[in-house]
Amino acid sequence: MDDLEVSEQTDISIAEEFILLLLNDETGFVAPIPEWRIACSLVGSVLLDLSFKNRIDTDDQKLTVLDPTPTGDEMLDETFATLSAAEEEQSPRYWIEQLAPCADALEEAIFLRLVKRGFLEHDSAGFWSLSRQVQRRRESSNMDAAPGAAVRARIMRVLFQDELPDPHDVALIALVDACGGFKATLTQEDYEQVEERIELFAGMDLFGRAVLQVVRSSYTPPARMVRRAQTLPVIGLWSAALSKSLRAGNLPKFFAEQAERLGPAYVLSVPGREFVILAGAEINHWIGRKGRLHLRACDYLHDFQEAWGTSRSIASMDGAEHYRMRRAATAGNARSVVEDQLSDLFGIGRVHLIQWQMGDALPGEMTCQRLTGKQIASLSTSIDPPIETLDGLLAFEFRALLVYVMGLLPKWTLRTPAMRRAHKAVLALYDEIHASHSPAQRENKRRDLVDDLMALHQSDPQFLPETDLEFSIIAPLIAGHYVGSAMSFALYELMAHPDLFERIAAEADALFANGDPASGDLTLAAMDVTHRFVMETMRLHAVIPVHNRVAANSFEVEGRLVPARSTVLVAYPATHHMAEHFPNPDAFDIDRFSPPRNEHRKRGAFRPFGVGTHACLGSKFTELTMAANLLLIAHHFELELVPADYKLKLSPLPKICPDKKFRFRVKRIRNPLPS
């Protein structure tokens, strides 16, 4: 029996098992239960753990501390210290009601603890799932050998097979019942079958009854515990126009400045529209944990997607369907996709670089977009589209964003002859990708993202119909253009900092000394400067400045109310421009990411790939692609700005990128390209 099995059977807490029981495999989060009820039950679970450790005793009227000695469990001892410090004894109901408003931190601590113990896995978008090890054991014949899954099997046997529960399980059943957990996780038919048995066991436990008393009459805290929310501060367009950052197109910096002045939530009022701006490290952290309960993504993309002939995409899905789509696309967006095809990445890169003739002034962003567009098309869809098709795809996408998402252009501008030709070429490209991914065409080839999407479509054509499959397959090519914009910022900084170029070139020469490096060669140690350079580029130059959302449910930020139906802009990269997180934030300084500074490790501070459930799925893919391209370019060329005194200016719409005056040329060839 290994360590995980031992911990499952000996020292997993009631609080941990409570979370494991409520975890929904289809949504990657706990079952949909009102937050107040979850909070009360979490507090009840901690009190139960303290009771089983003989630290407290209780009856209906009072909770008594028996032994003030800390348990040694940090998660329990924080609550226990509050109980021990009380001057008067109070009832269990009193303590549950008092401690429930602080249960968010407790819930987070439990989730992280389950990850540390190997029961759960967690991704950057805030999804939780049983670990692969647990899932493998759950699929075996012995369910009890699966840590985390065992609690579900055990409680289901008690409810459905008439096994007798021990006191631990009686308490757990009472807690889950008190918050409505069984109603949320069982089918109606199953719940009705075991309802009487649940009520029998739930009535045996004192803490379960106390929790039920607190939550029975409300979904929210009692009125006496709720503060009256204040309205959000407002900044008008004319006041905003005074900002140099806004006039320069640096939207994240503008949002940061206003957040430092007005607080993390405020309203930007423009003629005919109002936007709630959310900005700050704690906002970023909160959205990662709770945003799914209050914000939805589908609204703003509705008309944009119709322009592509689709009604749904991974970007507009929410809840269980988004989680399912995300899981299907995970492998095709992983770092391993780049690692396994590094030779192809470098080969495509060299085909592109050979066109960079000495003395020619190259358009900065377009050159980078064409480079990464071709690479990502190959890695994600296994095709080699013409540059003209990629250019047309980009033009159509940007026009559709300006028309339908930003409302800056009339609809007829998408029906011009140029746009019609671009859209027709995109549809032809989809047909080519689709035709190239038949079983016969893909035999003995590395599986790519399109293969995974096609498999999902074939297994469940109702979930992913052909009408939605088209855009899903084209989406990686669109993403390639955004990576190209980030690469153009990286090239600018490379030319603006000759000292860093020399250090990156030295890393590149070492890696390419004996031919192209393999994936195992591109370690963090081998490309330390390059990796930190990429991170600092993404900190200082966010390509996408906000997440556009709608408040599905009202919520509060530091006592200020964000009403339901508000248009919300989550300015997640605003923290990158806040001195409290990144001192001297306007300076390009890669040492921010080295010990002892490690500025990026502050909670919620460094979020270049977004926050919440829609955080970029291809973050590691993108980081490695950018680093590999920088190393390739630095190995072969030294570049210079055209003109030499060019200072970066931004174009903020429909994304942030260098303006069209950003150009560069090859200054010298360091290592010739193969002929």
C-alpha positions as CSV (number, residue, x, y, z in Angstrom):
1,M,0.0,0.0,0.0
2,D,1.6,3.3,-1.0
3,D,1.6,6.6,0.8
4,L,-1.5,8.0,-0.9
5,E,-3.5,4.9,0.0
6,V,-2.4,5.2,3.6
7,S,-3.3,8.9,3.8
8,E,-6.7,8.1,2.2
9,Q,-7.5,5.7,5.0
10,T,-6.0,7.4,8.0
11,D,-5.8,11.1,8.0
12,I,-7.9,12.7,5.2
13,S,-10.0,15.3,6.9
14,I,-13.8,15.6,6.8
15,A,-13.2,19.1,5.2
16,E,-11.2,17.5,2.4
17,E,-13.7,14.7,1.8
18,F,-16.5,17.2,1.7
19,I,-14.8,19.0,-1.2
20,L,-14.1,15.7,-3.0
21,L,-17.7,14.6,-2.7
22,L,-19.0,17.8,-4.2
23,L,-16.4,18.1,-7.0
24,N,-18.2,17.9,-10.4
25,D,-16.2,16.0,-13.1
26,E,-18.1,17.7,-15.8
27,T,-17.5,21.3,-14.7
28,G,-14.1,21.1,-13.0
29,F,-15.5,22.8,-9.9
30,V,-17.8,22.0,-7.0
31,A,-21.5,21.3,-7.7
32,P,-23.7,24.4,-8.2
33,I,-24.7,25.2,-4.7
34,P,-25.3,28.7,-3.2
35,E,-22.0,30.1,-1.8
36,W,-23.5,30.8,1.7
37,R,-24.5,27.1,2.0
38,I,-21.1,25.9,0.9
39,A,-19.5,28.3,3.3
40,C,-21.5,27.1,6.3
41,S,-20.8,23.5,5.5
42,L,-17.1,24.1,5.2
43,V,-17.0,25.7,8.6
44,G,-19.0,22.8,9.9
45,S,-16.5,20.4,8.5
46,V,-13.6,22.1,10.3
47,L,-15.6,22.0,13.6
48,L,-16.2,18.3,13.0
49,D,-12.5,17.7,12.4
50,L,-11.7,19.5,15.6
51,S,-14.3,17.4,17.4
52,F,-12.8,14.1,16.1
53,K,-9.4,15.3,17.4
54,N,-10.9,15.8,20.8
55,R,-10.3,19.6,20.9
56,I,-13.9,20.6,21.2
57,D,-17.2,19.2,22.4
58,T,-20.7,20.5,21.8
59,D,-24.4,20.2,22.3
60,D,-27.3,22.2,20.9
61,Q,-26.6,25.2,23.2
62,K,-22.8,25.6,23.4
63,L,-19.5,24.6,21.9
64,T,-16.8,24.0,24.5
65,V,-13.0,23.9,24.0
66,L,-11.7,20.7,25.7
67,D,-8.0,21.0,25.0
68,P,-6.4,24.3,23.8
69,T,-3.4,22.6,22.4
70,P,-3.1,23.3,18.6
71,T,-3.6,20.2,16.4
72,G,-0.6,21.0,14.2
73,D,-2.8,21.2,11.2
74,E,-2.6,24.8,9.9
75,M,-6.0,24.5,8.2
76,L,-7.7,23.6,11.5
77,D,-5.7,25.6,13.9
78,E,-6.6,29.0,12.4
79,T,-10.2,28.3,13.2
80,F,-9.4,26.7,16.5
81,A,-7.5,29.8,17.6
82,T,-10.6,31.8,17.1
83,L,-12.7,29.4,19.2
84,S,-10.0,29.2,22.0
85,A,-9.8,33.0,22.2
86,A,-13.5,33.5,22.8
87,E,-14.4,34.9,26.2
88,E,-17.8,33.2,26.3
89,E,-19.1,29.9,25.1
90,Q,-21.4,30.1,22.1
91,S,-23.6,27.6,20.2
92,P,-22.4,25.7,17.2
93,R,-24.9,27.7,15.1
94,Y,-23.3,30.9,16.3
95,W,-19.8,29.9,15.3
96,I,-20.9,28.6,11.9
97,E,-22.6,31.9,11.1
98,Q,-19.7,33.9,12.4
99,L,-17.0,32.0,10.5
100,A,-18.8,31.4,7.3
101,P,-18.0,34.8,5.7
102,C,-14.3,33.8,5.8
103,A,-14.8,30.4,4.2
104,D,-13.4,31.4,0.8
105,A,-9.9,31.2,2.1
106,L,-10.7,27.9,3.8
107,E,-12.0,26.5,0.5
108,E,-8.9,27.6,-1.4
109,A,-6.7,26.0,1.3
110,I,-8.5,22.7,1.1
111,F,-8.2,22.6,-2.7
112,L,-4.5,23.4,-2.7
113,R,-4.0,20.8,0.0
114,L,-5.7,18.1,-2.1
115,V,-3.4,19.0,-5.0
116,K,-0.3,18.8,-2.8
117,R,-1.4,15.4,-1.5
118,G,-1.9,14.1,-5.1
119,F,-5.7,13.7,-4.9
120,L,-6.5,16.6,-7.4
121,E,-4.9,18.4,-10.3
122,H,-5.4,22.1,-11.0
123,D,-4.8,24.1,-14.2
124,S,-4.1,27.8,-14.7
125,A,-7.7,28.4,-15.7
126,G,-9.0,27.4,-12.2
127,F,-10.3,23.9,-13.1
128,W,-9.9,21.1,-10.6
129,S,-10.1,17.4,-11.4
130,L,-9.1,14.1,-9.9
131,S,-5.4,13.4,-10.5
132,R,-4.5,11.0,-13.3
133,Q,-3.2,8.6,-10.7
134,V,-6.6,8.7,-8.9
135,Q,-8.5,8.3,-12.2
136,R,-6.4,5.3,-13.2
137,R,-7.2,3.6,-9.8
138,R,-10.9,4.6,-10.1
139,E,-11.0,2.8,-13.4
140,S,-9.6,-0.4,-11.8
141,S,-11.7,-3.0,-10.2
142,N,-10.9,-1.8,-6.7
143,M,-12.5,1.6,-6.2
144,D,-11.2,1.9,-2.7
145,A,-7.6,1.9,-3.9
146,A,-8.3,5.3,-5.6
147,P,-7.5,8.2,-3.2
148,G,-10.2,10.8,-3.6
149,A,-12.5,8.6,-5.5
150,A,-12.9,6.2,-2.5
151,V,-15.0,8.7,-0.5
152,R,-17.6,8.8,-3.3
153,A,-17.7,5.0,-3.5
154,R,-17.9,4.7,0.2
155,I,-20.7,7.1,0.7
156,M,-22.7,5.7,-2.2
157,R,-22.5,2.2,-0.7
158,V,-23.9,3.6,2.5
159,L,-26.8,5.3,0.7
160,F,-27.6,2.7,-1.9
161,Q,-26.4,-0.7,-0.5
162,D,-27.5,-0.3,3.1
163,E,-24.0,-0.4,4.6
164,L,-23.8,1.0,8.1
165,P,-21.8,4.2,8.3
166,D,-19.2,5.0,10.9
167,P,-19.5,8.3,12.8
168,H,-17.1,10.0,10.4
169,D,-19.4,9.2,7.4
170,V,-22.6,10.1,9.3
171,A,-21.1,13.6,9.9
172,L,-20.1,13.8,6.2
173,I,-23.5,12.9,5.0
174,A,-25.1,15.4,7.3
175,L,-22.9,18.2,6.0
176,V,-23.5,17.4,2.3
177,D,-27.2,17.2,2.9
178,A,-27.3,20.5,4.9
179,C,-25.9,22.5,1.9
180,G,-28.0,20.6,-0.7
181,G,-25.1,18.7,-2.0
182,F,-26.9,15.4,-2.7
183,K,-29.7,17.2,-4.6
184,A,-27.0,18.9,-6.7
185,T,-24.9,15.8,-7.4
186,L,-27.5,13.0,-7.7
187,T,-30.1,12.5,-10.4
188,Q,-33.7,13.3,-9.2
189,E,-34.5,9.6,-9.4
190,D,-31.5,8.5,-7.4
191,Y,-32.1,11.2,-4.8
192,E,-35.7,10.2,-4.3
193,Q,-34.5,6.6,-3.8
194,V,-32.2,7.4,-0.9
195,E,-33.8,10.6,0.5
196,E,-35.2,8.9,3.6
197,R,-31.8,7.3,4.3
198,I,-30.0,10.6,3.9
199,E,-32.4,12.3,6.3
200,L,-32.0,9.4,8.8
201,F,-28.2,9.8,9.0
202,A,-28.2,13.6,8.7
203,G,-30.5,13.9,11.8
204,M,-27.9,12.0,13.9
205,D,-25.2,14.6,13.6
206,L,-25.3,17.7,15.7
207,F,-23.1,19.9,13.4
208,G,-25.1,18.8,10.4
209,R,-28.3,20.0,12.2
210,A,-26.5,23.3,13.2
211,V,-25.5,23.9,9.6
212,L,-29.0,23.2,8.4
213,Q,-30.5,25.6,10.8
214,V,-28.2,28.4,9.5
215,V,-28.9,27.9,5.8
216,R,-32.5,26.6,5.8
217,S,-34.1,29.9,5.3
218,S,-31.7,31.7,3.0
219,Y,-29.2,31.4,0.1
220,T,-27.3,34.4,1.5
221,P,-25.9,35.5,4.9
222,P,-28.5,37.0,7.3
223,A,-29.4,40.6,6.7
224,R,-27.7,41.8,9.9
225,M,-24.4,40.5,8.5
226,V,-24.6,42.2,5.1
227,R,-23.2,45.6,4.6
228,R,-25.0,48.0,2.2
229,A,-23.0,48.0,-1.0
230,Q,-21.8,51.4,-2.4
231,T,-22.0,52.4,-6.0
232,L,-19.0,52.3,-8.2
233,P,-16.9,55.4,-8.9
234,V,-17.2,56.7,-12.5
235,I,-14.7,58.2,-14.9
236,G,-16.0,59.9,-18.0
237,L,-14.6,59.9,-21.5
238,W,-13.3,63.4,-21.3
239,S,-11.5,62.8,-18.0
240,A,-10.1,59.6,-19.4
241,A,-8.8,61.4,-22.4
242,L,-6.5,63.4,-20.2
243,S,-4.5,60.3,-19.6
244,K,-1.2,60.1,-21.5
245,S,-1.3,56.3,-21.3
246,L,-4.8,56.2,-23.0
247,R,-3.8,58.6,-25.7
248,A,-0.7,56.5,-26.3
249,G,-2.8,53.4,-26.7
250,N,-1.4,51.7,-23.6
251,L,-4.8,50.4,-22.2
252,P,-3.4,48.2,-19.5
253,K,-1.3,51.1,-18.1
254,F,-4.4,53.4,-18.2
255,F,-6.5,50.8,-16.4
256,A,-3.8,50.5,-13.8
257,E,-3.6,54.2,-13.2
258,Q,-7.3,54.5,-12.7
259,A,-7.4,51.5,-10.4
260,E,-4.7,53.0,-8.2
261,R,-6.8,56.2,-8.0
262,L,-10.3,54.9,-7.9
263,G,-10.0,51.3,-6.6
264,P,-10.1,47.9,-8.2
265,A,-13.7,48.4,-9.6
266,Y,-14.9,51.5,-11.4
267,V,-17.1,52.5,-14.3
268,L,-15.7,53.9,-17.6
269,S,-18.6,56.0,-19.1
270,V,-18.5,56.7,-22.8
271,P,-21.3,58.1,-24.9
272,G,-24.0,55.5,-25.1
273,R,-22.2,52.8,-23.1
274,E,-20.8,52.1,-19.6
275,F,-18.1,49.5,-18.8
276,V,-17.3,48.2,-15.4
277,I,-13.5,47.9,-15.2
278,L,-11.9,45.4,-12.9
279,A,-8.2,45.6,-12.2
280,G,-5.8,44.5,-9.6
281,A,-4.0,41.4,-8.2
282,E,-6.8,40.4,-5.8
283,I,-9.3,40.9,-8.6
284,N,-7.2,38.5,-10.8
285,H,-7.1,36.0,-8.0
286,W,-10.8,36.3,-7.2
287,I,-11.8,35.8,-10.9
288,G,-9.6,32.7,-11.0
289,R,-11.6,31.2,-8.1
290,K,-15.1,32.7,-8.3
291,G,-15.4,34.4,-11.7
292,R,-17.3,31.5,-13.2
293,L,-20.2,32.1,-10.7
294,H,-20.6,35.7,-11.7
295,L,-19.3,36.4,-15.2
296,R,-20.1,34.9,-18.6
297,A,-18.3,35.1,-21.9
298,C,-20.9,34.2,-24.5
299,D,-22.6,37.6,-25.1
300,Y,-20.0,39.8,-26.7
301,L,-19.0,37.2,-29.3
302,H,-22.5,36.3,-30.6
303,D,-22.5,38.5,-33.7
304,F,-18.8,38.0,-34.3
305,Q,-19.2,34.3,-34.4
306,E,-22.2,34.6,-36.8
307,A,-19.9,36.4,-39.2
308,W,-17.9,33.2,-39.3
309,G,-21.0,31.0,-39.7
310,T,-20.8,29.5,-36.2
311,S,-22.8,29.9,-33.0
312,R,-20.4,28.6,-30.4
313,S,-16.7,28.4,-29.8
314,I,-14.4,27.6,-26.9
315,A,-14.1,31.3,-26.4
316,S,-17.8,31.8,-25.9
317,M,-18.7,28.7,-24.0
318,D,-19.3,28.7,-20.3
319,G,-19.7,26.1,-17.6
320,A,-19.7,22.4,-18.3
321,E,-19.6,22.7,-22.1
322,H,-16.6,25.0,-22.0
323,Y,-14.8,22.6,-19.6
324,R,-15.5,19.7,-21.9
325,M,-14.3,21.6,-25.0
326,R,-11.2,22.7,-23.1
327,R,-10.3,19.2,-22.1
328,A,-10.6,18.0,-25.7
329,A,-8.3,20.8,-26.9
330,T,-5.7,20.5,-24.1
331,A,-3.3,18.0,-25.8
332,G,-3.3,19.9,-29.1
333,N,-2.2,23.1,-27.3
334,A,0.4,21.7,-25.0
335,R,4.1,22.5,-24.8
336,S,4.8,19.0,-26.0
337,V,3.3,19.9,-29.4
338,V,6.2,22.3,-30.0
339,E,8.8,20.0,-28.3
340,D,7.9,17.1,-30.5
341,Q,8.1,19.2,-33.7
342,L,11.1,21.5,-33.0
343,S,12.8,20.5,-36.2
344,D,9.7,21.5,-38.2
345,L,9.4,24.8,-36.2
346,F,13.1,25.6,-37.0
347,G,12.7,24.5,-40.6
348,I,9.7,26.7,-41.3
349,G,11.5,29.5,-39.5
350,R,14.5,29.3,-41.7
351,V,12.4,29.2,-44.9
352,H,10.9,32.5,-43.6
353,L,14.2,34.0,-42.5
354,I,15.9,33.4,-45.8
355,Q,13.6,36.0,-47.2
356,W,15.0,38.7,-44.8
357,Q,17.5,40.2,-47.2
358,M,20.3,42.4,-46.0
359,G,19.3,46.1,-46.3
360,D,15.6,45.5,-46.8
361,A,13.3,47.3,-44.3
362,L,10.8,44.7,-43.1
363,P,7.4,45.6,-41.7
364,G,7.7,44.6,-38.1
365,E,4.4,43.1,-37.0
366,M,3.4,41.6,-40.4
367,T,6.8,39.9,-40.7
368,C,6.4,38.2,-37.3
369,Q,2.8,37.3,-37.9
370,R,3.6,35.5,-41.1
371,L,6.4,33.6,-39.4
372,T,4.4,32.4,-36.4
373,G,1.3,32.0,-38.6
374,K,3.0,29.5,-40.8
375,Q,4.5,27.7,-37.9
376,I,1.4,27.3,-35.9
377,A,-0.6,26.3,-38.9
378,S,1.8,23.4,-39.3
379,L,2.0,22.4,-35.7
380,S,-1.8,22.6,-35.0
381,T,-3.4,21.7,-38.3
382,S,-0.6,19.9,-40.3
383,I,-1.0,22.1,-43.4
384,D,1.0,24.8,-45.1
385,P,-1.4,27.5,-46.2
386,P,-0.3,30.3,-48.6
387,I,0.8,33.6,-47.0
388,E,-2.0,35.3,-48.9
389,T,-4.6,33.1,-47.2
390,L,-3.2,33.8,-43.7
391,D,-3.1,37.6,-44.5
392,G,-6.8,37.4,-45.6
393,L,-7.8,35.5,-42.5
394,L,-6.2,38.1,-40.3
395,A,-7.8,41.0,-42.3
396,F,-11.3,39.4,-42.0
397,E,-10.9,38.6,-38.3
398,F,-9.8,42.1,-37.4
399,R,-12.6,43.7,-39.5
400,A,-15.1,41.4,-37.8
401,L,-13.8,42.4,-34.3
402,L,-14.1,46.1,-35.2
403,V,-17.6,45.7,-36.5
404,Y,-19.2,43.3,-34.0
405,V,-17.2,43.4,-30.8
406,M,-16.1,47.0,-30.7
407,G,-18.8,48.5,-32.8
408,L,-16.4,50.9,-34.5
409,L,-17.3,50.1,-38.1
410,P,-20.6,49.5,-39.9
411,K,-21.6,46.0,-40.9
412,W,-21.3,46.7,-44.6
413,T,-17.6,46.9,-44.3
414,L,-17.5,43.1,-43.9
415,R,-19.2,42.8,-47.3
416,T,-16.7,44.6,-49.5
417,P,-15.1,42.5,-52.3
418,A,-11.9,42.2,-50.4
419,M,-13.6,40.8,-47.4
420,R,-15.8,38.5,-49.4
421,R,-12.6,37.1,-51.1
422,A,-10.9,36.7,-47.7
423,H,-13.9,34.8,-46.2
424,K,-14.1,32.6,-49.3
425,A,-10.4,31.7,-49.0
426,V,-10.9,30.9,-45.3
427,L,-13.7,28.5,-46.1
428,A,-11.6,26.8,-48.7
429,L,-8.8,26.5,-46.2
430,Y,-11.2,24.8,-43.8
431,D,-12.1,22.3,-46.5
432,E,-8.5,21.6,-47.1
433,I,-7.8,21.0,-43.4
434,H,-10.9,18.8,-43.1
435,A,-10.0,16.7,-46.2
436,S,-6.4,16.2,-45.0
437,H,-7.6,14.7,-41.7
438,S,-9.3,11.5,-42.9
439,P,-8.1,8.3,-41.2
440,A,-6.2,7.3,-44.3
441,Q,-4.5,10.7,-44.6
442,R,-3.5,10.8,-40.9
443,E,-2.2,7.3,-40.7
444,N,1.2,7.1,-38.9
445,K,1.3,10.9,-38.3
446,R,1.6,12.7,-35.1
447,R,-1.9,13.6,-33.7
448,D,-2.7,17.3,-33.9
449,L,-5.4,19.6,-32.5
450,V,-7.6,19.0,-35.6
451,D,-7.5,15.3,-35.0
452,D,-8.8,15.8,-31.4
453,L,-11.5,18.2,-32.6
454,M,-12.6,15.8,-35.4
455,A,-12.7,13.0,-32.9
456,L,-15.0,15.0,-30.6
457,H,-17.2,15.9,-33.5
458,Q,-17.5,12.3,-34.6
459,S,-18.2,11.0,-31.1
460,D,-20.8,13.7,-30.3
461,P,-21.9,15.6,-33.3
462,Q,-24.7,17.3,-31.3
463,F,-22.1,18.8,-28.9
464,L,-19.7,19.9,-31.7
465,P,-21.7,20.0,-34.9
466,E,-20.1,20.8,-38.3
467,T,-21.3,24.4,-38.1
468,D,-19.2,24.9,-35.0
469,L,-16.3,22.7,-36.1
470,E,-15.3,25.0,-38.9
471,F,-14.4,27.9,-36.7
472,S,-12.8,25.7,-34.0
473,I,-10.4,24.3,-36.7
474,I,-9.6,27.8,-38.0
475,A,-9.1,29.3,-34.5
476,P,-5.4,28.1,-34.1
477,L,-4.5,30.1,-37.2
478,I,-6.0,33.2,-35.7
479,A,-4.1,32.6,-32.5
480,G,-0.9,32.4,-34.6
481,H,-1.4,36.1,-35.5
482,Y,-1.6,37.1,-31.8
483,V,1.6,35.2,-31.1
484,G,3.1,37.1,-34.0
485,S,2.1,40.4,-32.4
486,A,3.8,39.3,-29.2
487,M,6.9,38.3,-31.2
488,S,7.0,41.7,-32.8
489,F,7.2,43.3,-29.4
490,A,10.0,40.9,-28.5
491,L,12.0,41.8,-31.6
492,Y,11.6,45.5,-30.8
493,E,13.0,44.9,-27.3
494,L,15.8,42.8,-28.7
495,M,16.9,45.6,-30.9
496,A,16.4,48.2,-28.2
497,H,18.6,46.3,-25.7
498,P,21.9,45.3,-27.4
499,D,23.2,43.9,-24.1
500,L,20.4,41.5,-23.9
501,F,20.7,40.5,-27.5
502,E,24.3,39.5,-26.9
503,R,23.3,37.3,-23.9
504,I,20.5,35.7,-25.9
505,A,22.8,35.2,-28.9
506,A,25.3,33.5,-26.6
507,E,22.6,31.1,-25.4
508,A,21.5,30.5,-29.0
509,D,25.1,29.8,-30.3
510,A,25.6,27.2,-27.5
511,L,22.3,25.5,-28.2
512,F,22.9,25.4,-32.0
513,A,26.6,24.5,-31.8
514,N,26.0,20.9,-32.9
515,G,23.0,21.5,-35.1
516,D,19.4,22.2,-34.1
517,P,18.7,21.6,-30.4
518,A,16.3,18.8,-29.4
519,S,13.5,19.4,-27.0
520,G,15.5,18.1,-24.1
521,D,18.2,20.7,-24.8
522,L,15.8,23.7,-24.3
523,T,15.9,23.6,-20.5
524,L,15.3,26.7,-18.4
525,A,19.0,26.6,-17.5
526,A,20.1,26.5,-21.1
527,M,17.8,29.4,-22.1
528,D,17.5,31.3,-18.9
529,V,18.0,34.8,-20.3
530,T,15.8,34.0,-23.3
531,H,13.0,32.7,-21.1
532,R,13.1,35.7,-18.8
533,F,13.2,38.0,-21.8
534,V,10.0,36.4,-23.1
535,M,8.3,36.8,-19.7
536,E,9.3,40.5,-19.5
537,T,8.1,41.1,-23.0
538,M,4.7,39.6,-22.1
539,R,4.6,41.7,-18.9
540,L,5.3,45.0,-20.5
541,H,3.4,44.4,-23.8
542,A,0.0,42.7,-23.4
543,V,-1.5,42.0,-26.8
544,I,-5.0,41.5,-25.4
545,P,-5.7,44.2,-22.8
546,V,-9.0,42.9,-21.3
547,H,-11.5,40.0,-21.0
548,N,-14.9,41.2,-22.2
549,R,-17.6,39.7,-20.0
550,V,-21.2,40.2,-18.8
551,A,-22.1,40.0,-15.1
552,A,-24.5,37.1,-15.0
553,N,-25.0,37.6,-11.3
554,S,-24.4,40.7,-9.2
555,F,-21.3,40.7,-7.0
556,E,-19.3,43.1,-4.8
557,V,-15.8,44.3,-5.0
558,E,-14.5,45.8,-1.8
559,G,-18.0,46.8,-0.7
560,R,-18.9,48.2,-4.2
561,L,-21.7,46.6,-6.1
562,V,-21.4,45.4,-9.7
563,P,-25.0,44.9,-10.9
564,A,-26.1,41.9,-12.9
565,R,-26.1,42.5,-16.7
566,S,-23.2,45.0,-16.5
567,T,-20.7,44.9,-19.3
568,V,-17.4,44.0,-17.5
569,L,-13.9,44.5,-18.8
570,V,-11.4,42.4,-16.8
571,A,-8.2,44.3,-17.2
572,Y,-6.0,41.4,-16.0
573,P,-2.6,42.8,-17.3
574,A,-3.1,46.1,-15.5
575,T,-1.2,44.7,-12.6
576,H,1.9,44.5,-14.9
577,H,2.0,48.3,-14.7
578,M,1.5,48.7,-10.9
579,A,4.6,49.7,-9.0
580,E,3.5,47.8,-5.9
581,H,3.9,44.6,-7.9
582,F,6.6,45.5,-10.4
583,P,8.8,48.4,-9.2
584,N,9.7,50.9,-12.0
585,P,7.1,49.1,-14.2
586,D,8.0,51.0,-17.4
587,A,11.5,49.7,-17.4
588,F,12.3,46.5,-19.4
589,D,14.1,44.5,-16.7
590,I,14.4,40.7,-17.0
591,D,15.9,40.4,-13.5
592,R,12.4,40.8,-12.1
593,F,12.0,37.1,-12.7
594,S,15.1,36.0,-10.9
595,P,15.7,35.3,-7.1
596,P,15.5,37.1,-4.8
597,R,13.1,39.5,-6.6
598,N,10.7,36.9,-8.2
599,E,8.2,39.7,-8.7
600,H,6.0,37.4,-10.9
601,R,5.2,35.1,-8.0
602,K,3.1,37.6,-6.1
603,R,-0.4,36.3,-6.0
604,G,-2.4,37.6,-9.0
605,A,0.3,40.0,-10.2
606,F,1.7,38.3,-13.3
607,R,-1.1,37.1,-15.6
608,P,0.0,37.5,-19.3
609,F,-2.3,34.8,-20.5
610,G,-5.5,35.9,-18.8
611,V,-7.4,34.9,-15.7
612,G,-10.3,32.6,-14.9
613,T,-11.8,29.7,-16.8
614,H,-10.9,31.3,-20.2
615,A,-7.2,31.8,-19.5
616,C,-5.1,30.9,-22.6
617,L,-5.0,27.1,-23.1
618,G,-1.8,27.4,-25.1
619,S,0.4,29.4,-22.7
620,K,3.3,26.9,-22.5
621,F,3.0,26.4,-26.3
622,T,3.3,30.1,-26.8
623,E,6.2,30.6,-24.4
624,L,8.3,27.9,-26.1
625,T,7.4,29.0,-29.6
626,M,8.5,32.6,-28.8
627,A,11.7,31.5,-27.1
628,A,12.6,29.1,-29.9
629,N,12.1,31.8,-32.5
630,L,14.1,34.3,-30.6
631,L,17.0,31.8,-30.3
632,L,16.8,31.0,-34.0
633,I,16.8,34.6,-35.1
634,A,19.6,35.6,-32.7
635,H,21.7,32.7,-33.9
636,H,21.5,33.8,-37.5
637,F,21.0,37.5,-37.5
638,E,21.7,40.8,-35.7
639,L,18.9,43.2,-36.4
640,E,18.5,46.9,-36.3
641,L,15.6,49.3,-36.1
642,V,14.6,51.4,-39.2
643,P,15.1,54.3,-38.5
644,A,17.7,53.7,-35.8
645,D,16.0,56.2,-33.4
646,Y,12.5,54.7,-33.8
647,K,10.6,54.7,-30.5
648,L,7.8,52.2,-30.0
649,K,4.3,53.5,-30.6
650,L,1.2,51.4,-30.1
651,S,-1.8,50.6,-32.2
652,P,-4.5,49.7,-29.6
653,L,-7.4,48.3,-31.8
654,P,-8.6,45.6,-32.2
655,K,-5.6,44.4,-30.2
656,I,-2.4,46.1,-28.9
657,C,0.5,45.9,-31.3
658,P,3.4,48.0,-32.6
659,D,2.3,50.7,-35.1
660,K,2.9,50.3,-38.8
661,K,6.0,52.5,-38.6
662,F,7.8,49.7,-36.7
663,R,10.3,48.3,-39.2
664,F,13.6,46.5,-38.9
665,R,16.3,45.1,-41.1
666,V,19.2,42.6,-41.0
667,K,22.3,44.4,-39.7
668,R,24.6,41.5,-40.1
669,I,24.5,37.8,-40.6
670,R,26.0,36.0,-37.6
671,N,25.6,32.4,-38.9
672,P,24.6,31.8,-42.5
673,L,21.3,30.1,-43.2
674,P,21.6,26.7,-44.9
675,S,21.1,27.0,-48.6
